[in-house]
Amino acid sequence: MLVLTRKSGEGIRIGDDIKLVVVEVKDNHVKLGIQAPQSCAVHREEIYLRIQETNMKAAGLPSEVADKLKGFRKK
């Protein structure tokens, strides 16, 4: 994992199409602004994991396979 230090108002680029900007740092919270093409899905991690779980249930995967896939994603 690449770890970068940025101040409020500063940003980073991911490729040519994605820009992240630190909008605000307050107490223990960081607000990020994200510019990305509509074709690039951007979700908070807890929402992404919920979507994955819902999709696995809809696909009818056995629970042991779903659990292994969850562990694989977190690495």
QUICOR-V651114 format. One record per backbone hydrogen bond with DSSP energy under -1.0 kcal/mol. NH is the residue of the N-H (numbers start at 1). CO is the residue of the C=O. E is the energy in kcal/mol with one decimal. If there is no record, write none. Layout:
BEGIN
NH/CO/E
NH/CO/E
END
This chain:
BEGIN
9/22/-3.9
10/7/-2.4
12/20/-2.6
14/18/-2.8
18/14/-1.5
19/35/-2.6
20/12/-2.5
21/33/-2.6
22/10/-3.0
23/31/-2.7
24/31/-1.3
26/29/-2.5
29/26/-2.6
31/24/-3.1
33/21/-3.2
35/19/-2.9
40/37/-2.1
48/44/-2.5
49/45/-2.6
50/46/-1.5
51/47/-2.4
52/48/-2.4
53/49/-2.5
54/50/-2.4
55/51/-2.5
56/52/-2.4
57/53/-2.3
58/54/-2.3
59/55/-1.8
61/56/-1.8
66/62/-2.2
67/63/-2.5
68/64/-1.6
69/65/-2.2
70/66/-2.1
71/67/-1.9
72/68/-1.9
73/69/-1.9
74/70/-1.4
END
